[in-house]
């Protein structure tokens, strides 16, 4: 898993950016968010059922002038399997919020009856546990 390149970052619409800014200001806490607050680029993802956000305890500088401030987890249902996708949340040098991903880690597929602690699904991006969400 490698760090995102400049072209891997997608800008976040202002309504979603406002929500993400609020929720990443309390680092280390995982917040559930309504799927209606997903960034525009993820609104078309089929079967989305859950969305979570957590801020990093220490923001991480990443290439191309971005600072990663947290992560998002988007869960969707396909057939009977839940699929979890991680995204980095960052701001660029101009203060515009962006996301990069999806990243798939342990817990990407959860079968019916399987239970997963949502917090354990964070830290599965190229930054790994360094952000300590």
N, C-alpha and C positions, 0 to 999 in steps of 0.2 A: 504494500500500500504506500503510495507516494503522495507528497504534498501537492495540492492543486496548483496548476499553472494559471497564468493570468486569465486564459480563456475558459477555465473551469468555474469561475465565479459568476453567479447570476445575481443581478440587483434585486432587492426586495422592495415591494411596493410600500408606500408610506404607512398604510394601516397596519400591515404585518410588522413593519420595522418598529413602529411605536410599541406594539405588543411585545416584541422580542427585546426591545431596550428595557422596558419595565421589568420583564422577567429575568433578564440576565444581570440585573443590578443587585440581586441577592444570590451571590455565588454559592455553589455547592448544594442548592436545593433543586429538586426536580418538580416542575410545575406541569400539571395537565392543562392543555389549552384546547379550546373548541376548534374543531376542524374548519369552521368557517373563517378562522384567523390564519389559515395557512398562507404562505407567500403565493402570489399569483402563479409562479412557475410550477407549483405543486397542486394547484386547484384541480387540474385535470387528471390527477393520479386516480385510477379506478379503485374502488373498494376501501378508501381511507376510512378508518374507524377510530383512530386515536392519534393524538399529537402531544408531545411533551417537549419541554425546553429546560435547559439548565445552563447557568453561567459558570465560567471558569473562575477558580479562586485567584488565578494569576493569568491575565491575558497573555497570549503568545504571539510574538511577531512571526509572520510567515512571509514567504517571498512575494514580490510584486507590490509592496506597500500595503499589505493587509495586516490587520491585527485580529486574531481569532479571540472572540470574547465568550464563546460557549458552543453548545451543540443542540441540535434538534433531533428528536426521534419521531419518525412517522410510521405508524403501523397500518397495514391494509390487509384485508381478507381476500384471499384468492381461493376459490372452491371452499375447502374446509381448513386451510392452512393460513395462519397469520404470518405475514412477512414484515419484518422490522428493518427500517432504513435509517441510517445516521447521516446527519449533515453538519458540517462546520458552519458556524455563524461568525461573521467577521465584519469589520468596518474598514473601508479603504482610507487612504490619506486625506480624502475630501470629506470624510465622515458619513459616506453612504454605506448602508448596510447591504451585505451580500451573503449568499449561502453557497456552499460547494458540497457536492456529493451526488449520488448516494454512496454510502459505504456500508458494507455488509460484514457483520462479525458474528461472534457466538450469539445465538439466540435469534439469528435472522429468520429461521423457520421455526414456528411453534405449532405443534399439531394439536387437534382438539383434546381437551383435558389436560394439556401441558400448562403449567403455571411458571411464569417468569417474573422475577422482581424487576420492575421497570428500571430502577436505578442501576442494576447490573448491566444494562444494555448500553449505557453511556461509556465514553472513553474508548470507543472502537473506531476511531478515525486515524488518519496519519499522525495526529498529535498524541494518540494513545492516552494513557492515564496522566500524562504530564499536566494537562489542564486541570486535573483533579476536580471533575464536576461532582 
